[in-house]
Amino acid sequence: MFSLHVDTAQSWRGGQNQVLLTVMGLRSRGHRTALVAHPTGELHRRFAKGPDLIPIRSSNEIDFRAAWQLSRVLRSLRPAIVQAHDAHAVAMVAIARSLSRLNPSPRFVVSRRVDFNLRRNAFSQWKYAQVDLFLCSSNAIRTMLISDGIPRERTTTVYDGVDLRQVETVPRLDVHADLRIPKDAPLVGNVAALVPHKGHRYLIEAAATVVRQVPDARFVIVGEGQLKETLRKQISELHLERHVLLTGFRLDALSIQKGFDLFAMSSVTEGMGSVLLDSMAMGQAIVATRSGGIPEVLIDDQTGVLVNTRNPDALASAIVRLLGEPGQRARLGAAARQRVRNLFSVEQMVQGTLDAYARLVDTPLAADTDHQVVDD
């Protein structure tokens, strides 16, 4: 099974990590893969030593030059499957398949990791009509696609996966020393792009309440994005400069995350939240919102604590409670670790992807009882 994977992002977020895990996981099963990535992007850099790495620069959604380059790649390599992993990649692949005029054309798979409604404009309708199968990272996303008019049979759920070995072996950073935080201060952490749907404004508002009850608490937010200055201003207005730290993008984000006492996710919308899988694999207690696919990952009061979105008071209350109950944090963390092993390993994600491919190309593949393809 030869699959070509396309991702246009320059940044490194959960989606790009899933691309890397998918490509490498398929290779570990003996399947050939090729990767198209932005030449100056973090995904390209992390994959630099791998074979079949094809740099294509895409400047916008409708980039005919990039699509023409990809069409030449399709004609040259002739993959059985081409999988687009972000919105711009969907457009690039759709146009490239039309330009390549291959017969048969490679089957078109799209990874859908966001719980945003599809756009209604003519181009979006055209490009999504070309897709043979959507791989949704949660049932919440799948339900949204179906409500947007995508036929149910062209959708399936394949949960994101986590590389358990990587999480177990990555060194734990001494966050207190690295960020010059008092050594006994409890650390509440978040790793996410600084964009509106991640809800950082509510987490910072919650922090103002938390530090009145737990004065030593520190909030560490790892990530970069358009809201950086807006959030800095909010931190200043709430006089939280000593208590809330914005680290920016960090290559060692996983090591930093491993040093948190508690993980907090404040998303307003969230396809699944693959960063939660990292925290679960670390055995961390988690407070998160009931957003999108998050309730499919965390079970309230069993593997984490769930609160309503846009509710900083509820977020603060849950954080204060868990900071004061180390035994409960340990219990939740242990249960979360077991759940991620049972349901969200990278091996299960890769098998689910292979099973989905098999539906399209009618090629027998080795069965795996732990696969994560979910259909009605």
Contacts in CASP RR format, 6 or more apart in sequence:
PFRMAT RR
TARGET T0000
AUTHOR 0000-0000-0000
METHOD contacts of the structure
MODEL  1
MFSLHVDTAQSWRGGQNQVLLTVMGLRSRGHRTALVAHPTGELHRRFAKG
PDLIPIRSSNEIDFRAAWQLSRVLRSLRPAIVQAHDAHAVAMVAIARSLS
RLNPSPRFVVSRRVDFNLRRNAFSQWKYAQVDLFLCSSNAIRTMLISDGI
PRERTTTVYDGVDLRQVETVPRLDVHADLRIPKDAPLVGNVAALVPHKGH
RYLIEAAATVVRQVPDARFVIVGEGQLKETLRKQISELHLERHVLLTGFR
LDALSIQKGFDLFAMSSVTEGMGSVLLDSMAMGQAIVATRSGGIPEVLID
DQTGVLVNTRNPDALASAIVRLLGEPGQRARLGAAARQRVRNLFSVEQMV
QGTLDAYARLVDTPLAADTDHQVVDD
1 26 0 8 1.000
1 31 0 8 1.000
1 32 0 8 1.000
1 80 0 8 1.000
1 81 0 8 1.000
1 354 0 8 1.000
1 357 0 8 1.000
1 361 0 8 1.000
1 363 0 8 1.000
1 365 0 8 1.000
2 31 0 8 1.000
2 32 0 8 1.000
2 33 0 8 1.000
2 34 0 8 1.000
2 77 0 8 1.000
2 78 0 8 1.000
2 79 0 8 1.000
2 80 0 8 1.000
2 81 0 8 1.000
3 26 0 8 1.000
3 31 0 8 1.000
3 32 0 8 1.000
3 33 0 8 1.000
3 34 0 8 1.000
3 79 0 8 1.000
3 80 0 8 1.000
3 81 0 8 1.000
3 82 0 8 1.000
3 83 0 8 1.000
3 357 0 8 1.000
4 33 0 8 1.000
4 34 0 8 1.000
4 35 0 8 1.000
4 36 0 8 1.000
4 73 0 8 1.000
4 74 0 8 1.000
4 77 0 8 1.000
4 79 0 8 1.000
4 81 0 8 1.000
4 82 0 8 1.000
4 83 0 8 1.000
4 106 0 8 1.000
5 19 0 8 1.000
5 22 0 8 1.000
5 23 0 8 1.000
5 33 0 8 1.000
5 34 0 8 1.000
5 35 0 8 1.000
5 36 0 8 1.000
5 82 0 8 1.000
5 83 0 8 1.000
5 85 0 8 1.000
6 35 0 8 1.000
6 36 0 8 1.000
6 70 0 8 1.000
6 82 0 8 1.000
6 83 0 8 1.000
6 84 0 8 1.000
6 85 0 8 1.000
6 89 0 8 1.000
6 92 0 8 1.000
6 93 0 8 1.000
7 15 0 8 1.000
7 16 0 8 1.000
7 19 0 8 1.000
7 35 0 8 1.000
7 36 0 8 1.000
7 37 0 8 1.000
7 38 0 8 1.000
7 43 0 8 1.000
7 84 0 8 1.000
7 85 0 8 1.000
7 86 0 8 1.000
7 89 0 8 1.000
8 37 0 8 1.000
8 38 0 8 1.000
8 56 0 8 1.000
8 58 0 8 1.000
8 66 0 8 1.000
8 86 0 8 1.000
8 88 0 8 1.000
8 89 0 8 1.000
8 92 0 8 1.000
9 15 0 8 1.000
9 16 0 8 1.000
9 38 0 8 1.000
9 41 0 8 1.000
9 43 0 8 1.000
9 86 0 8 1.000
10 38 0 8 1.000
10 40 0 8 1.000
10 41 0 8 1.000
10 42 0 8 1.000
11 41 0 8 1.000
11 42 0 8 1.000
11 193 0 8 1.000
11 224 0 8 1.000
11 249 0 8 1.000
12 41 0 8 1.000
12 42 0 8 1.000
12 43 0 8 1.000
12 46 0 8 1.000
12 249 0 8 1.000
13 193 0 8 1.000
14 113 0 8 1.000
14 273 0 8 1.000
14 274 0 8 1.000
14 275 0 8 1.000
15 85 0 8 1.000
15 86 0 8 1.000
15 111 0 8 1.000
15 113 0 8 1.000
15 160 0 8 1.000
15 274 0 8 1.000
16 42 0 8 1.000
16 43 0 8 1.000
16 85 0 8 1.000
17 274 0 8 1.000
18 85 0 8 1.000
18 111 0 8 1.000
18 113 0 8 1.000
18 137 0 8 1.000
18 160 0 8 1.000
18 161 0 8 1.000
18 274 0 8 1.000
18 349 0 8 1.000
19 35 0 8 1.000
19 43 0 8 1.000
19 85 0 8 1.000
19 111 0 8 1.000
20 43 0 8 1.000
20 46 0 8 1.000
20 47 0 8 1.000
21 161 0 8 1.000
21 163 0 8 1.000
21 346 0 8 1.000
21 349 0 8 1.000
21 350 0 8 1.000
22 83 0 8 1.000
22 349 0 8 1.000
22 350 0 8 1.000
22 353 0 8 1.000
23 33 0 8 1.000
23 35 0 8 1.000
23 47 0 8 1.000
25 346 0 8 1.000
25 350 0 8 1.000
26 33 0 8 1.000
26 350 0 8 1.000
26 353 0 8 1.000
26 354 0 8 1.000
27 33 0 8 1.000
28 350 0 8 1.000
29 350 0 8 1.000
29 354 0 8 1.000
31 354 0 8 1.000
32 52 0 8 1.000
33 52 0 8 1.000
34 52 0 8 1.000
34 53 0 8 1.000
34 54 0 8 1.000
34 73 0 8 1.000
34 77 0 8 1.000
34 79 0 8 1.000
35 43 0 8 1.000
35 47 0 8 1.000
35 52 0 8 1.000
35 53 0 8 1.000
35 54 0 8 1.000
36 54 0 8 1.000
36 55 0 8 1.000
36 56 0 8 1.000
36 70 0 8 1.000
36 73 0 8 1.000
36 89 0 8 1.000
37 43 0 8 1.000
37 44 0 8 1.000
37 47 0 8 1.000
37 53 0 8 1.000
37 54 0 8 1.000
37 55 0 8 1.000
37 56 0 8 1.000
38 44 0 8 1.000
38 55 0 8 1.000
38 56 0 8 1.000
38 57 0 8 1.000
38 58 0 8 1.000
39 55 0 8 1.000
39 56 0 8 1.000
39 57 0 8 1.000
40 57 0 8 1.000
44 53 0 8 1.000
44 55 0 8 1.000
47 53 0 8 1.000
52 77 0 8 1.000
54 73 0 8 1.000
56 66 0 8 1.000
56 69 0 8 1.000
56 70 0 8 1.000
56 73 0 8 1.000
56 92 0 8 1.000
57 66 0 8 1.000
58 66 0 8 1.000
58 88 0 8 1.000
58 89 0 8 1.000
58 92 0 8 1.000
59 66 0 8 1.000
60 88 0 8 1.000
61 87 0 8 1.000
61 88 0 8 1.000
61 91 0 8 1.000
61 123 0 8 1.000
62 91 0 8 1.000
62 95 0 8 1.000
62 123 0 8 1.000
63 88 0 8 1.000
63 91 0 8 1.000
63 92 0 8 1.000
64 95 0 8 1.000
66 92 0 8 1.000
67 91 0 8 1.000
67 92 0 8 1.000
67 95 0 8 1.000
67 96 0 8 1.000
67 99 0 8 1.000
68 96 0 8 1.000
68 99 0 8 1.000
70 92 0 8 1.000
70 93 0 8 1.000
70 96 0 8 1.000
71 95 0 8 1.000
71 96 0 8 1.000
71 97 0 8 1.000
71 99 0 8 1.000
71 100 0 8 1.000
72 100 0 8 1.000
73 96 0 8 1.000
74 82 0 8 1.000
74 96 0 8 1.000
74 97 0 8 1.000
74 100 0 8 1.000
74 102 0 8 1.000
74 106 0 8 1.000
75 100 0 8 1.000
75 102 0 8 1.000
78 102 0 8 1.000
78 106 0 8 1.000
79 106 0 8 1.000
80 106 0 8 1.000
80 107 0 8 1.000
80 357 0 8 1.000
80 361 0 8 1.000
80 363 0 8 1.000
81 106 0 8 1.000
81 107 0 8 1.000
81 109 0 8 1.000
81 357 0 8 1.000
81 360 0 8 1.000
81 361 0 8 1.000
82 93 0 8 1.000
82 97 0 8 1.000
82 106 0 8 1.000
82 107 0 8 1.000
82 108 0 8 1.000
82 109 0 8 1.000
83 109 0 8 1.000
83 110 0 8 1.000
83 111 0 8 1.000
83 135 0 8 1.000
84 90 0 8 1.000
84 92 0 8 1.000
84 93 0 8 1.000
84 108 0 8 1.000
84 109 0 8 1.000
84 110 0 8 1.000
84 111 0 8 1.000
85 111 0 8 1.000
86 111 0 8 1.000
90 110 0 8 1.000
90 127 0 8 1.000
90 128 0 8 1.000
90 131 0 8 1.000
91 123 0 8 1.000
91 127 0 8 1.000
93 108 0 8 1.000
93 130 0 8 1.000
94 108 0 8 1.000
94 126 0 8 1.000
94 127 0 8 1.000
94 130 0 8 1.000
94 131 0 8 1.000
95 127 0 8 1.000
97 105 0 8 1.000
97 106 0 8 1.000
97 108 0 8 1.000
97 130 0 8 1.000
98 130 0 8 1.000
107 132 0 8 1.000
107 133 0 8 1.000
107 357 0 8 1.000
107 360 0 8 1.000
107 361 0 8 1.000
108 130 0 8 1.000
108 131 0 8 1.000
108 132 0 8 1.000
108 133 0 8 1.000
109 131 0 8 1.000
109 132 0 8 1.000
109 133 0 8 1.000
109 134 0 8 1.000
109 135 0 8 1.000
109 356 0 8 1.000
109 357 0 8 1.000
109 360 0 8 1.000
110 128 0 8 1.000
110 131 0 8 1.000
110 133 0 8 1.000
110 134 0 8 1.000
110 135 0 8 1.000
111 135 0 8 1.000
111 137 0 8 1.000
112 134 0 8 1.000
112 135 0 8 1.000
112 136 0 8 1.000
112 137 0 8 1.000
112 141 0 8 1.000
112 145 0 8 1.000
113 137 0 8 1.000
113 141 0 8 1.000
113 160 0 8 1.000
113 271 0 8 1.000
113 272 0 8 1.000
113 274 0 8 1.000
114 141 0 8 1.000
114 269 0 8 1.000
114 271 0 8 1.000
115 138 0 8 1.000
115 140 0 8 1.000
115 141 0 8 1.000
115 144 0 8 1.000
115 269 0 8 1.000
115 270 0 8 1.000
115 271 0 8 1.000
115 291 0 8 1.000
115 292 0 8 1.000
115 293 0 8 1.000
116 144 0 8 1.000
116 269 0 8 1.000
117 144 0 8 1.000
117 148 0 8 1.000
118 124 0 8 1.000
118 128 0 8 1.000
118 145 0 8 1.000
118 148 0 8 1.000
118 150 0 8 1.000
128 150 0 8 1.000
131 154 0 8 1.000
132 154 0 8 1.000
132 360 0 8 1.000
133 154 0 8 1.000
133 155 0 8 1.000
133 156 0 8 1.000
133 356 0 8 1.000
133 359 0 8 1.000
133 360 0 8 1.000
134 142 0 8 1.000
134 145 0 8 1.000
134 150 0 8 1.000
134 154 0 8 1.000
134 155 0 8 1.000
134 156 0 8 1.000
135 156 0 8 1.000
135 157 0 8 1.000
135 158 0 8 1.000
135 353 0 8 1.000
135 356 0 8 1.000
136 142 0 8 1.000
136 145 0 8 1.000
136 155 0 8 1.000
136 156 0 8 1.000
136 157 0 8 1.000
136 158 0 8 1.000
137 157 0 8 1.000
137 158 0 8 1.000
137 159 0 8 1.000
137 160 0 8 1.000
137 271 0 8 1.000
137 272 0 8 1.000
137 274 0 8 1.000
138 157 0 8 1.000
138 159 0 8 1.000
138 271 0 8 1.000
138 272 0 8 1.000
138 292 0 8 1.000
138 293 0 8 1.000
138 296 0 8 1.000
138 297 0 8 1.000
139 157 0 8 1.000
139 293 0 8 1.000
139 296 0 8 1.000
139 374 0 8 1.000
140 271 0 8 1.000
140 272 0 8 1.000
140 292 0 8 1.000
140 293 0 8 1.000
140 296 0 8 1.000
141 157 0 8 1.000
141 271 0 8 1.000
141 272 0 8 1.000
141 292 0 8 1.000
141 293 0 8 1.000
142 155 0 8 1.000
142 156 0 8 1.000
142 157 0 8 1.000
145 155 0 8 1.000
146 152 0 8 1.000
146 155 0 8 1.000
152 376 0 8 1.000
156 356 0 8 1.000
156 359 0 8 1.000
156 373 0 8 1.000
156 374 0 8 1.000
156 375 0 8 1.000
157 372 0 8 1.000
157 373 0 8 1.000
157 374 0 8 1.000
157 375 0 8 1.000
158 349 0 8 1.000
158 352 0 8 1.000
158 353 0 8 1.000
158 356 0 8 1.000
158 372 0 8 1.000
158 373 0 8 1.000
158 374 0 8 1.000
159 272 0 8 1.000
159 296 0 8 1.000
159 343 0 8 1.000
159 344 0 8 1.000
159 348 0 8 1.000
159 349 0 8 1.000
159 372 0 8 1.000
159 374 0 8 1.000
160 272 0 8 1.000
160 273 0 8 1.000
160 274 0 8 1.000
160 277 0 8 1.000
160 344 0 8 1.000
160 349 0 8 1.000
161 274 0 8 1.000
161 277 0 8 1.000
161 344 0 8 1.000
161 345 0 8 1.000
161 346 0 8 1.000
161 348 0 8 1.000
161 349 0 8 1.000
162 274 0 8 1.000
162 277 0 8 1.000
162 278 0 8 1.000
162 280 0 8 1.000
162 281 0 8 1.000
162 340 0 8 1.000
162 344 0 8 1.000
162 345 0 8 1.000
162 346 0 8 1.000
163 346 0 8 1.000
164 281 0 8 1.000
164 340 0 8 1.000
164 341 0 8 1.000
164 345 0 8 1.000
164 346 0 8 1.000
166 254 0 8 1.000
167 254 0 8 1.000
167 258 0 8 1.000
167 278 0 8 1.000
167 281 0 8 1.000
167 282 0 8 1.000
168 281 0 8 1.000
170 254 0 8 1.000
170 255 0 8 1.000
170 258 0 8 1.000
171 255 0 8 1.000
171 258 0 8 1.000
172 255 0 8 1.000
172 258 0 8 1.000
172 259 0 8 1.000
173 252 0 8 1.000
173 255 0 8 1.000
173 256 0 8 1.000
173 258 0 8 1.000
173 259 0 8 1.000
174 259 0 8 1.000
175 181 0 8 1.000
175 187 0 8 1.000
175 220 0 8 1.000
175 256 0 8 1.000
175 259 0 8 1.000
175 260 0 8 1.000
176 182 0 8 1.000
176 183 0 8 1.000
176 185 0 8 1.000
176 187 0 8 1.000
177 183 0 8 1.000
178 256 0 8 1.000
179 220 0 8 1.000
179 245 0 8 1.000
179 247 0 8 1.000
181 187 0 8 1.000
181 218 0 8 1.000
181 220 0 8 1.000
181 245 0 8 1.000
182 216 0 8 1.000
184 216 0 8 1.000
185 216 0 8 1.000
185 217 0 8 1.000
185 218 0 8 1.000
186 214 0 8 1.000
186 216 0 8 1.000
186 217 0 8 1.000
186 218 0 8 1.000
186 261 0 8 1.000
186 262 0 8 1.000
186 323 0 8 1.000
187 217 0 8 1.000
187 218 0 8 1.000
187 220 0 8 1.000
187 259 0 8 1.000
187 260 0 8 1.000
187 261 0 8 1.000
187 262 0 8 1.000
188 207 0 8 1.000
188 210 0 8 1.000
188 217 0 8 1.000
188 218 0 8 1.000
188 219 0 8 1.000
188 220 0 8 1.000
188 260 0 8 1.000
188 261 0 8 1.000
188 262 0 8 1.000
188 263 0 8 1.000
188 264 0 8 1.000
188 319 0 8 1.000
188 323 0 8 1.000
189 219 0 8 1.000
189 220 0 8 1.000
189 221 0 8 1.000
189 222 0 8 1.000
189 257 0 8 1.000
189 260 0 8 1.000
189 262 0 8 1.000
189 263 0 8 1.000
189 264 0 8 1.000
190 200 0 8 1.000
190 203 0 8 1.000
190 219 0 8 1.000
190 220 0 8 1.000
190 221 0 8 1.000
190 222 0 8 1.000
190 263 0 8 1.000
190 264 0 8 1.000
190 265 0 8 1.000
190 266 0 8 1.000
191 221 0 8 1.000
191 222 0 8 1.000
191 223 0 8 1.000
191 253 0 8 1.000
191 256 0 8 1.000
191 257 0 8 1.000
191 275 0 8 1.000
191 278 0 8 1.000
192 198 0 8 1.000
192 200 0 8 1.000
192 221 0 8 1.000
192 222 0 8 1.000
192 223 0 8 1.000
192 265 0 8 1.000
192 267 0 8 1.000
192 275 0 8 1.000
193 223 0 8 1.000
193 224 0 8 1.000
193 225 0 8 1.000
194 200 0 8 1.000
194 221 0 8 1.000
194 223 0 8 1.000
194 224 0 8 1.000
194 225 0 8 1.000
194 226 0 8 1.000
194 227 0 8 1.000
194 228 0 8 1.000
194 231 0 8 1.000
194 246 0 8 1.000
195 225 0 8 1.000
195 226 0 8 1.000
195 227 0 8 1.000
196 227 0 8 1.000
196 268 0 8 1.000
197 267 0 8 1.000
197 268 0 8 1.000
197 269 0 8 1.000
197 270 0 8 1.000
198 266 0 8 1.000
198 267 0 8 1.000
198 268 0 8 1.000
198 270 0 8 1.000
199 266 0 8 1.000
199 267 0 8 1.000
199 268 0 8 1.000
199 310 0 8 1.000
200 221 0 8 1.000
200 227 0 8 1.000
200 231 0 8 1.000
200 266 0 8 1.000
201 227 0 8 1.000
201 230 0 8 1.000
201 231 0 8 1.000
201 234 0 8 1.000
202 266 0 8 1.000
202 268 0 8 1.000
202 309 0 8 1.000
202 310 0 8 1.000
202 311 0 8 1.000
202 312 0 8 1.000
202 315 0 8 1.000
203 219 0 8 1.000
203 221 0 8 1.000
203 264 0 8 1.000
203 266 0 8 1.000
203 312 0 8 1.000
203 315 0 8 1.000
204 219 0 8 1.000
204 231 0 8 1.000
204 234 0 8 1.000
204 235 0 8 1.000
204 238 0 8 1.000
204 240 0 8 1.000
204 244 0 8 1.000
205 234 0 8 1.000
205 238 0 8 1.000
205 312 0 8 1.000
206 264 0 8 1.000
206 266 0 8 1.000
206 312 0 8 1.000
206 313 0 8 1.000
206 315 0 8 1.000
206 316 0 8 1.000
206 319 0 8 1.000
207 217 0 8 1.000
207 219 0 8 1.000
207 238 0 8 1.000
207 240 0 8 1.000
207 243 0 8 1.000
207 244 0 8 1.000
207 316 0 8 1.000
208 238 0 8 1.000
208 240 0 8 1.000
209 312 0 8 1.000
209 313 0 8 1.000
209 316 0 8 1.000
209 320 0 8 1.000
210 217 0 8 1.000
210 219 0 8 1.000
210 316 0 8 1.000
210 319 0 8 1.000
210 320 0 8 1.000
210 323 0 8 1.000
211 217 0 8 1.000
211 240 0 8 1.000
211 243 0 8 1.000
213 320 0 8 1.000
214 320 0 8 1.000
214 323 0 8 1.000
214 324 0 8 1.000
217 243 0 8 1.000
217 319 0 8 1.000
217 323 0 8 1.000
218 243 0 8 1.000
218 244 0 8 1.000
218 245 0 8 1.000
219 240 0 8 1.000
219 243 0 8 1.000
219 244 0 8 1.000
219 245 0 8 1.000
219 264 0 8 1.000
220 245 0 8 1.000
220 247 0 8 1.000
220 256 0 8 1.000
220 260 0 8 1.000
221 231 0 8 1.000
221 244 0 8 1.000
221 245 0 8 1.000
221 246 0 8 1.000
221 247 0 8 1.000
222 247 0 8 1.000
222 248 0 8 1.000
222 249 0 8 1.000
222 250 0 8 1.000
222 253 0 8 1.000
222 256 0 8 1.000
222 257 0 8 1.000
223 246 0 8 1.000
223 247 0 8 1.000
223 248 0 8 1.000
223 249 0 8 1.000
223 250 0 8 1.000
223 253 0 8 1.000
224 248 0 8 1.000
224 249 0 8 1.000
228 246 0 8 1.000
228 248 0 8 1.000
231 246 0 8 1.000
232 246 0 8 1.000
235 241 0 8 1.000
235 244 0 8 1.000
235 246 0 8 1.000
247 256 0 8 1.000
250 256 0 8 1.000
254 278 0 8 1.000
257 263 0 8 1.000
257 275 0 8 1.000
257 278 0 8 1.000
257 279 0 8 1.000
257 282 0 8 1.000
257 284 0 8 1.000
258 282 0 8 1.000
260 279 0 8 1.000
260 284 0 8 1.000
261 284 0 8 1.000
261 285 0 8 1.000
261 323 0 8 1.000
261 329 0 8 1.000
262 284 0 8 1.000
262 285 0 8 1.000
262 286 0 8 1.000
262 287 0 8 1.000
262 319 0 8 1.000
262 322 0 8 1.000
262 323 0 8 1.000
262 329 0 8 1.000
263 276 0 8 1.000
263 279 0 8 1.000
263 284 0 8 1.000
263 285 0 8 1.000
263 286 0 8 1.000
263 287 0 8 1.000
263 288 0 8 1.000
264 286 0 8 1.000
264 287 0 8 1.000
264 288 0 8 1.000
264 315 0 8 1.000
264 319 0 8 1.000
265 273 0 8 1.000
265 275 0 8 1.000
265 276 0 8 1.000
265 286 0 8 1.000
265 287 0 8 1.000
265 288 0 8 1.000
265 289 0 8 1.000
265 294 0 8 1.000
266 288 0 8 1.000
266 289 0 8 1.000
266 315 0 8 1.000
267 273 0 8 1.000
267 288 0 8 1.000
267 289 0 8 1.000
267 291 0 8 1.000
267 294 0 8 1.000
267 309 0 8 1.000
268 289 0 8 1.000
268 291 0 8 1.000
268 309 0 8 1.000
268 310 0 8 1.000
269 291 0 8 1.000
269 292 0 8 1.000
270 289 0 8 1.000
270 291 0 8 1.000
270 292 0 8 1.000
270 293 0 8 1.000
270 294 0 8 1.000
271 291 0 8 1.000
271 292 0 8 1.000
271 293 0 8 1.000
271 294 0 8 1.000
272 292 0 8 1.000
272 293 0 8 1.000
272 294 0 8 1.000
272 296 0 8 1.000
272 297 0 8 1.000
273 293 0 8 1.000
273 294 0 8 1.000
273 297 0 8 1.000
276 286 0 8 1.000
276 288 0 8 1.000
276 294 0 8 1.000
276 297 0 8 1.000
276 298 0 8 1.000
277 297 0 8 1.000
277 340 0 8 1.000
277 344 0 8 1.000
279 286 0 8 1.000
279 336 0 8 1.000
280 286 0 8 1.000
280 297 0 8 1.000
280 298 0 8 1.000
280 303 0 8 1.000
280 333 0 8 1.000
280 336 0 8 1.000
280 337 0 8 1.000
280 339 0 8 1.000
280 340 0 8 1.000
280 344 0 8 1.000
281 337 0 8 1.000
281 340 0 8 1.000
281 341 0 8 1.000
282 337 0 8 1.000
283 333 0 8 1.000
283 334 0 8 1.000
283 336 0 8 1.000
283 337 0 8 1.000
284 329 0 8 1.000
284 333 0 8 1.000
284 336 0 8 1.000
285 304 0 8 1.000
285 305 0 8 1.000
285 322 0 8 1.000
285 328 0 8 1.000
285 329 0 8 1.000
285 330 0 8 1.000
285 332 0 8 1.000
285 333 0 8 1.000
285 336 0 8 1.000
286 298 0 8 1.000
286 303 0 8 1.000
286 304 0 8 1.000
286 305 0 8 1.000
286 332 0 8 1.000
286 333 0 8 1.000
286 336 0 8 1.000
287 304 0 8 1.000
287 305 0 8 1.000
287 306 0 8 1.000
287 307 0 8 1.000
287 315 0 8 1.000
287 318 0 8 1.000
287 319 0 8 1.000
287 322 0 8 1.000
288 294 0 8 1.000
288 298 0 8 1.000
288 304 0 8 1.000
288 305 0 8 1.000
288 306 0 8 1.000
288 307 0 8 1.000
289 306 0 8 1.000
289 307 0 8 1.000
289 308 0 8 1.000
289 309 0 8 1.000
289 315 0 8 1.000
290 306 0 8 1.000
290 307 0 8 1.000
290 308 0 8 1.000
290 309 0 8 1.000
291 309 0 8 1.000
294 306 0 8 1.000
295 306 0 8 1.000
297 344 0 8 1.000
298 304 0 8 1.000
298 306 0 8 1.000
298 336 0 8 1.000
299 339 0 8 1.000
300 306 0 8 1.000
302 332 0 8 1.000
302 335 0 8 1.000
303 332 0 8 1.000
303 333 0 8 1.000
303 335 0 8 1.000
303 336 0 8 1.000
303 339 0 8 1.000
304 332 0 8 1.000
304 333 0 8 1.000
304 335 0 8 1.000
304 336 0 8 1.000
305 318 0 8 1.000
305 321 0 8 1.000
305 322 0 8 1.000
305 332 0 8 1.000
307 314 0 8 1.000
307 315 0 8 1.000
307 317 0 8 1.000
307 318 0 8 1.000
308 314 0 8 1.000
321 328 0 8 1.000
322 328 0 8 1.000
322 329 0 8 1.000
322 332 0 8 1.000
343 372 0 8 1.000
344 372 0 8 1.000
345 370 0 8 1.000
347 370 0 8 1.000
348 368 0 8 1.000
348 370 0 8 1.000
348 371 0 8 1.000
348 372 0 8 1.000
349 372 0 8 1.000
351 368 0 8 1.000
351 370 0 8 1.000
351 371 0 8 1.000
351 372 0 8 1.000
352 368 0 8 1.000
352 371 0 8 1.000
352 372 0 8 1.000
352 373 0 8 1.000
354 365 0 8 1.000
354 371 0 8 1.000
355 365 0 8 1.000
355 368 0 8 1.000
355 371 0 8 1.000
355 373 0 8 1.000
356 373 0 8 1.000
357 363 0 8 1.000
357 365 0 8 1.000
358 364 0 8 1.000
358 365 0 8 1.000
END
